[in-house]
Amino acid sequence: MSRDHATLTPLEPQAFAGLREHVHRALRQVILSGEYAPGARLNERAIAEQLGVSTTPVKEALRLLEADGLVCSKPRSGVIVNFDMAWAEEMILARAAIESTIARLAAQRVSTADTPVLEAILVEMRRATSESSAEDLMRLNEVFHRQIRSLARANYLGRLNDRQDLYDSDARRVIHSDPAERARALAEHDAIGRAVIAGDAEAAEAAMKAHVLRAGETYLDLVFRNKEGPSS
């Protein structure tokens, strides 16, 4: 199957308030999910038609993607997708470094008043895992990592981390559909949470780094290593 094109869902009417941001998010998601092959040319008019918008917010979104480094403009070629496996590997390494530092700070700054919320999240993650609830796990995964950032009071690092977020909802859903993956993720989140609650900065940092790197390998398998090549 060719990856020169991707399927984009038309935006809901209420999305037009922050149109550029919505278009940017939609395009970023399909690029990071590997729907566009590295080197694919992005057709502004075709994208605008798929999303049901004018070309103006598409142009603006493409400029944001170029600032992210995910695409580049080439004379006489237009906008080309830069994102490939090597780029993804760098983003995973960057995310591991940032999130592990955030976990260290959370363990250093956590108070006894903070721990019930984190413990409650872990309880919910165990429940969702036992019930094989992929949708709940996707939501709780985000809640867990947001809570770690909140405990760390990591505003600057949190913003840096957002730029390294590779995982769209489809990728998360596929990952969480695997029972073995759910069990691994639960054990990893539990280790991170327990280390933070105990105030063990080194253990929290090491557990978060191991988790992000291992999850990153799963992402690379899903998006690149197991992706079918272009049809002949």
N, C-alpha and C positions, 0 to 999 in steps of 0.2 A: 504493500500500500504506500502510495506516494505521500511524503510529508512536506510538499511544497505549499499546501493549503491547510487551514484548520477551520473547524466549525465554531462559529461564534454565535451566541444566543442574543437576540434583540433585547435591548435594555427596556426595563419597565418605565412607564411615564414618570414616576416619582424620582427616577435616577437622574433626570436632566438637571436638577439643581446643581450638582457637582459633576457636570458632564465630563470634563477633562479627566478628573480623578477616576471616574467609573470606567471610561474607555482605557485609561492607563492600566487599571487593575485587571480588566478583562483581557487585554493583550498580554500583560505580564504573566497572567495565569496560563494562557495557552502556550506561551514561549517556554515557561519553566516546566510545563508538563510534557514538553518534547513534541507537541503537535506540529511545530514547524521544524524542519530539518535545519541543521547548521548551514548557513549560506543561502537559505531561502530568501527570495525577494518579497517584501511586503507591499501589496497593492493598496494604496490609501483608499481609492474609490471603492474597491471590492469590500474592504473592511468596513467602510462607512455604510455601504448598502446592507451588509450582514447585521450590523448593529442598529440600523435604522436611524442614523445620525448624519450630519453633514461632514464634509472632510475636515472642517476646521478643528473640532476637538480631536480628531484622529491625528492630524499633524502635530497638535500640541502634545498629545500622549506619546507620539513617537519621539518627540524631542526629550521627554522625560525618560523614556526607555534608553535613549542614546546616552543621557547623563548617567544612567545606571550601568551603561556598558553592555547592555543586552542586545542592542542593535547598533548599526553604524550606517551613515550616509556616504554613498560612493558616487562620484560623478558618472553620469550616464548609466548608472546601474540602479539608482534609487536607494531605498532603505533595505539593508541586508541583516539577517539574523546572525548575531555573533555567538549566541549561547550554544555551547557544546559541552561534552563530558568534562573536558579539562577545566572549563570555566566553572561548571557545577562542583567539581572537586575542590576548587579554591574557595567557593562560597561555603561549602561544608566545613572546611578547615577554619575559615574565618568565624563561622557561627559557633563551632566548638570552642574556639578561643574566647569569644565574647560571652557565650552562655555559661561556660565554666567559671569565668571571672565573676559573673553575676551570682552564681550559686555560692561562690566563696564569700562574696559580700553579704549575701542573705544569711549565711551561717554566722558571720561575724556580728550582724546587726539584729538578728531575731531576738524577740523577747518572749517571755512566758505567756504574755497576753496574745501573742501572734500564733502560737502553736495550735490552738483548737481548730482554726480555719484550715490550716494545711492538713491536719490529721483528718478532718471531715472530708476533704477532697480525696485523700488516699482511700478512705473507706468507700466513697462513691466509685472510685476507679476499680477497686476490688469487686464491687457489686456488678458494675458494667462488664467487667471482664468475665465474671462467672456466668453472666446472662448472655454473653456473646453479642452485646449491644454496640455495634460499630459506630452508630450515630452518637450515642452517649459518650463513647470513648473519644471520638473526635472533639466533641465539645469540652470534655473534662481535660483532655490533653492541653488545650489552649488555656483553660482555667488554671491548671497546675502551673504552667510556665509563667502566666501573668502574675500569679501569686508569688512565685519565686522572685520575679522582677520587683514586685511591690515590696516584699520584705527587704530586698537589697537597696531599695530607693535608688534604683539605677536608671535615671532619666536619660542621660547621654548614651550609656551603653545599650539601653533599651531601644533607642532610636537606631543605633548602629545595627542592632540585631534584626530589627524589622527589615532592613535592606538585604539581609541574608536569608530571608524566609523562602525556601524553595517549594514548600509543600502546598499544593492546591487541594481543594476538597476531594477531587477525584482520586488523587494519589493517596491521600490519607485514608479514603474509604477502602481502596484496594489493599493497602498495607494492613488495616485493621480487620480485614475479612479473613486473614490468616490466623488460625488459633495459636500457632507457635509464636507468631509475631506479637499477638496480644499478651501472651504469657511473658515473653522477654521484656516487652515495654513496661508491664506492670512491675516486674522485679526491679527494673532500672529506675522507674519513678519512685518506687518504695525506698530504694537505697538512697536516692537523692534527698527525698523528703526526710527520712530518718536522720541523715547526716546534718541537714539544715536544722532540724528540731534540736539535735544534740549540740549544736554550735560547733561542729567539727568542720572547720573551713577546708582543710586539706581533703578530707573524704568527700565533701560535697562537690568540690571542684573536680576531683578525679572521677566521681560517679557521673557527673553531668557531661564531662568531656567524652567518656566512654559511651554514654547513651547517644549523644549527638553524632559521633563518628559511626557508631553501629547503625543507627537509623539512616544516616547518609548513605551507607553502603547499600541498604535496602532500596533507597530512592534511586541510586545509580543503576541497580539491577532492573528496577521497574521502568525507568525512563530511557535508559541507553542500552544496557547490556542485553536485555531481552526484547528490545524493540525490533520489529520486523523492518527490514530494509526496503527501499523503493522496489515496487514491482517491475518486472522486466517487460 
